[in-house]
Amino acid sequence: MLTHPSRCRRNTAQARQLAMYLIHVSLGRSLTEVGRVFGRDRTTVSYACALIEDGRDDARFDAAVDQLERQIEASLLQGDEGTGHGAG
């Protein structure tokens, strides 16, 4: 569970860190907002984002994160087109 209040398995923690990063970076939410969603402090979100940024030094990981960012962007654009609120 990504929003579970306690520490958990490494894979789950890494998935949560990536989710925090994507929400903060791709969706532009503040560290405080992201922390609220996950039941964490903003400093924990900041730490998670830093870990993901450090991990992006690995080309394979960077490519995977980049693809997730593109998918989020595409979903947002589709949502804008569907509501008539697109940029034009």
Buried (B, 14 or more C-beta within 10 A) or exposed (E): EBEEEEEEEEEEBBEBBBBBBBBBBBEEBEBEBBBBBBEBEBEBBBBBBEBBEEBBEEEEBBEBBEEBBEEBEEEEEEEEEEEEEEEE
